[in-house]
């Protein structure tokens, strides 16, 4: 980024007034506005520019700025803007990038940072293409806040774009959206209760006929020889459906649903959260299998996993889930690398929500 000092940078004069720059000359104001729709036209014929717009026009050599008749250089202008606005430098990098890509960008649409219009579009005639939220890679990914942003954008019937600025000033864009995943599998009622043994961190059905019944129904478990090995989540799900009778492998004592979930939570502390998401995905007609090999909780199929690839990688999170953007970036990148979509799923007592994060190029 070039830092412009006290040299001549343009022939369009602007006056720095508190938190904006005013171009008073009507002809010059019209010239700036009509070549990119910067700022807001004033009733007297001038133009009011936000600081982020003024900094960009100054950097590009199209605006000369003075304050109290003294020329303001780039460094002082940038520092001034940073004092007035939190994270100004992050927002500016995103604004600058979008402008350099040829988009018309209007700032400060709370809670978003920018409205972005199609290339060649006019804010007065064309609807915005998407709304943009700018953040640093060192910022916190807040699930509750993200859902709030998505809903705000959804009400306006727009798309949400998240611009993440890394420590070198490079940008990665993500599209965030709430989706309702749906599969083609109908949940069946089991006429028999299969018997299984609990071995500590997994469950095994040894009867080959019962194993076939469960696997053929909704692709539960994995065959190990003639037996069927079930995950802890599958076991809890089938126990609650009364399709499974589980005994401790050592003592032979029967384990009911509540006892089993307590044991599972000792093995896997977030078992309760995972189980809620697992059950919700199953209720949507989806086949849910472990996503460990992909670094997430579940891989999810719309139909037969032996005939088609998983469509989603799903990570089960709590309502108040927080993470870092580098962790989110790794998860999205991995999902993209294996041609799947990353969903963050959270389910409470009232509703379920799935946030799809997808890397895009504006």
ROKOL-342061 format. One line per field, with one value per residue (C-alpha): residue number from 1; x, y, z; residue in one letter. Coordinates in steps of 0.1 Angstrom, whole numbers. Example, Ala and Ser with C-alpha at 12.3 -4.5 7.8 and 13.67 -1.06 7.14 Angstrom:
2
num = 1/2
xx = 123/137
yy = -45/-11
zz = 78/71
residu = a/s
END
This chain:
362
num = 1/2/3/4/5/6/7/8/9/10/11/12/13/14/15/16/17/18/19/20/21/22/23/24/25/26/27/28/29/30/31/32/33/34/35/36/37/38/39/40/41/42/43/44/45/46/47/48/49/50/51/52/53/54/55/56/57/58/59/60/61/62/63/64/65/66/67/68/69/70/71/72/73/74/75/76/77/78/79/80/81/82/83/84/85/86/87/88/89/90/91/92/93/94/95/96/97/98/99/100/101/102/103/104/105/106/107/108/109/110/111/112/113/114/115/116/117/118/119/120/121/122/123/124/125/126/127/128/129/130/131/132/133/134/135/136/137/138/139/140/141/142/143/144/145/146/147/148/149/150/151/152/153/154/155/156/157/158/159/160/161/162/163/164/165/166/167/168/169/170/171/172/173/174/175/176/177/178/179/180/181/182/183/184/185/186/187/188/189/190/191/192/193/194/195/196/197/198/199/200/201/202/203/204/205/206/207/208/209/210/211/212/213/214/215/216/217/218/219/220/221/222/223/224/225/226/227/228/229/230/231/232/233/234/235/236/237/238/239/240/241/242/243/244/245/246/247/248/249/250/251/252/253/254/255/256/257/258/259/260/261/262/263/264/265/266/267/268/269/270/271/272/273/274/275/276/277/278/279/280/281/282/283/284/285/286/287/288/289/290/291/292/293/294/295/296/297/298/299/300/301/302/303/304/305/306/307/308/309/310/311/312/313/314/315/316/317/318/319/320/321/322/323/324/325/326/327/328/329/330/331/332/333/334/335/336/337/338/339/340/341/342/343/344/345/346/347/348/349/350/351/352/353/354/355/356/357/358/359/360/361/362
xx = 0/15/17/12/29/25/28/1/-23/-53/-72/-104/-103/-120/-124/-120/-148/-150/-159/-164/-149/-169/-163/-181/-177/-208/-190/-162/-186/-206/-175/-166/-201/-208/-175/-181/-210/-188/-204/-238/-248/-257/-287/-264/-247/-217/-207/-203/-177/-172/-137/-132/-143/-120/-90/-95/-99/-69/-47/-58/-48/-83/-88/-68/-78/-73/-82/-82/-65/-36/-30/-35/-12/-21/-5/-22/-56/-53/-43/-72/-97/-83/-89/-125/-135/-126/-109/-108/-78/-95/-126/-106/-87/-120/-135/-104/-103/-139/-135/-105/-125/-148/-177/-197/-195/-215/-204/-220/-252/-255/-249/-230/-201/-208/-234/-219/-236/-230/-202/-217/-247/-262/-272/-303/-315/-300/-304/-272/-256/-246/-238/-203/-189/-152/-131/-95/-81/-74/-110/-134/-159/-191/-219/-246/-234/-230/-266/-278/-259/-273/-309/-304/-292/-320/-347/-333/-332/-295/-264/-239/-202/-176/-142/-114/-81/-50/-19/-3/-34/-46/-83/-104/-142/-168/-204/-225/-260/-287/-298/-322/-305/-328/-323/-343/-343/-375/-371/-384/-401/-382/-403/-376/-352/-316/-292/-257/-227/-210/-172/-163/-162/-181/-209/-211/-241/-229/-260/-256/-294/-299/-269/-283/-316/-301/-276/-302/-327/-307/-271/-263/-228/-200/-195/-166/-166/-202/-209/-220/-201/-221/-209/-219/-243/-259/-264/-280/-303/-314/-318/-341/-361/-363/-347/-317/-311/-276/-257/-223/-198/-182/-211/-239/-261/-286/-279/-308/-307/-300/-273/-257/-257/-240/-213/-209/-205/-176/-159/-169/-177/-196/-217/-249/-244/-234/-264/-289/-274/-273/-309/-320/-301/-317/-352/-344/-340/-302/-276/-251/-217/-185/-165/-133/-112/-122/-115/-152/-180/-202/-202/-238/-254/-288/-291/-272/-236/-225/-238/-231/-207/-214/-227/-220/-194/-212/-197/-220/-217/-234/-256/-228/-200/-169/-138/-110/-111/-80/-98/-129/-106/-90/-124/-138/-106/-107/-144/-138/-108/-129/-158/-182/-199/-192/-222/-220/-251/-265/-297/-315/-349/-368/-352/-322/-300/-273/-248/-231/-197/-184/-152/-160/-144/-165
yy = 0/34/61/95/125/162/161/169/140/152/182/175/194/181/194/171/179/157/122/129/148/174/183/216/224/211/202/184/166/154/141/120/107/98/78/52/65/76/94/111/141/172/194/224/205/192/157/141/113/88/85/50/64/95/74/52/82/99/68/64/100/113/135/162/167/197/205/241/251/227/197/163/135/99/87/113/107/70/74/98/74/46/67/73/39/5/-19/7/-8/-42/-26/-5/-35/-52/-20/-14/-49/-49/-14/-27/-56/-31/-32/-2/-3/16/16/14/-7/-19/-46/-52/-31/-27/-31/-43/-36/-54/-41/-12/-10/22/23/43/18/-16/-37/-46/-80/-89/-74/-78/-82/-75/-93/-101/-136/-130/-123/-147/-168/-164/-188/-167/-136/-153/-165/-130/-116/-142/-135/-98/-102/-128/-103/-80/-109/-105/-128/-125/-124/-125/-109/-122/-102/-122/-107/-100/-81/-108/-116/-147/-145/-168/-170/-178/-191/-210/-241/-270/-303/-330/-366/-394/-421/-428/-439/-474/-489/-520/-551/-567/-556/-565/-574/-558/-557/-526/-529/-495/-471/-491/-516/-549/-569/-605/-621/-620/-619/-589/-572/-575/-561/-530/-523/-529/-506/-473/-484/-484/-496/-513/-550/-566/-602/-614/-589/-553/-526/-495/-461/-446/-422/-449/-470/-441/-434/-470/-474/-444/-459/-492/-510/-521/-540/-532/-553/-546/-570/-578/-581/-589/-563/-544/-507/-484/-452/-428/-450/-454/-416/-410/-435/-420/-385/-397/-410/-381/-349/-333/-364/-346/-319/-345/-366/-337/-329/-366/-371/-340/-350/-385/-369/-351/-384/-383/-410/-400/-416/-405/-377/-384/-390/-355/-339/-332/-350/-364/-371/-369/-386/-380/-416/-449/-444/-474/-457/-420/-396/-377/-342/-326/-326/-315/-302/-303/-271/-256/-225/-203/-219/-198/-206/-189/-181/-202/-232/-224/-218/-252/-269/-251/-258/-295/-298/-281/-303/-335/-319/-315/-286/-277/-273/-261/-276/-265/-278/-267/-277/-255/-256/-267/-245/-253/-227/-235/-218/-218/-201/-179/-154/-122
zz = 0/-10/16/-1/15/9/-29/-54/-55/-74/-85/-66/-33/-2/33/63/88/119/105/68/39/20/-16/-20/-57/-75/-107/-90/-66/-95/-112/-82/-77/-113/-116/-90/-69/-40/-11/-7/-28/-7/-13/-21/-49/-29/-19/16/16/44/57/41/7/12/21/-10/-33/-17/-22/-58/-65/-72/-42/-24/13/35/71/83/50/56/34/51/40/37/69/90/73/79/115/120/106/128/159/151/139/155/131/104/87/84/69/46/31/23/9/-12/-26/-36/-53/-72/-84/-101/-76/-64/-26/-1/35/69/67/103/113/80/69/32/5/-28/-61/-94/-117/-136/-113/-99/-62/-71/-98/-91/-60/-41/-50/-15/20/34/69/74/100/109/109/146/153/170/150/171/160/177/160/126/127/137/107/83/95/91/55/48/58/31/6/1/3/31/23/50/41/63/63/72/88/54/42/19/17/18/12/26/18/49/46/67/50/56/46/35/25/9/37/55/92/98/128/139/147/167/194/185/213/215/238/251/251/266/236/210/207/188/175/170/156/118/111/135/121/86/97/112/84/57/74/75/70/107/118/100/95/114/102/107/135/132/151/161/171/204/187/166/198/217/188/185/222/224/195/215/186/206/239/252/278/294/278/312/336/312/329/308/301/294/274/303/317/283/276/309/301/266/280/302/271/248/268/239/233/242/216/189/197/193/159/149/158/139/108/109/112/79/61/60/65/91/95/114/99/118/87/75/108/117/135/106/70/57/27/11/1/0/11/-10/-42/-37/-21/11/3/37/64/96/128/158/180/210/207/221/200/195/174/156/120/112/125/104/74/77/80/49/29/38/29/-4/-11/-9/-29/1/19/55/78/114/130/163/178/209/224/201/166/146/124/99/88/55/50/15/1/-29/-52/-56
residu = x/x/x/x/x/x/x/x/x/x/x/x/x/x/x/x/x/x/x/x/x/x/x/x/x/x/x/x/x/x/x/x/x/x/x/x/x/x/x/x/x/x/x/x/x/x/x/x/x/x/x/x/x/x/x/x/x/x/x/x/x/x/x/x/x/x/x/x/x/x/x/x/x/x/x/x/x/x/x/x/x/x/x/x/x/x/x/x/x/x/x/x/x/x/x/x/x/x/x/x/x/x/x/x/x/x/x/x/x/x/x/x/x/x/x/x/x/x/x/x/x/x/x/x/x/x/x/x/x/x/x/x/x/x/x/x/x/x/x/x/x/x/x/x/x/x/x/x/x/x/x/x/x/x/x/x/x/x/x/x/x/x/x/x/x/x/x/x/x/x/x/x/x/x/x/x/x/x/x/x/x/x/x/x/x/x/x/x/x/x/x/x/x/x/x/x/x/x/x/x/x/x/x/x/x/x/x/x/x/x/x/x/x/x/x/x/x/x/x/x/x/x/x/x/x/x/x/x/x/x/x/x/x/x/x/x/x/x/x/x/x/x/x/x/x/x/x/x/x/x/x/x/x/x/x/x/x/x/x/x/x/x/x/x/x/x/x/x/x/x/x/x/x/x/x/x/x/x/x/x/x/x/x/x/x/x/x/x/x/x/x/x/x/x/x/x/x/x/x/x/x/x/x/x/x/x/x/x/x/x/x/x/x/x/x/x/x/x/x/x/x/x/x/x/x/x/x/x/x/x/x/x/x/x/x/x/x/x/x/x/x/x/x/x/x/x/x/x/x/x/x/x/x/x/x/x/x/x/x/x/x/x
END
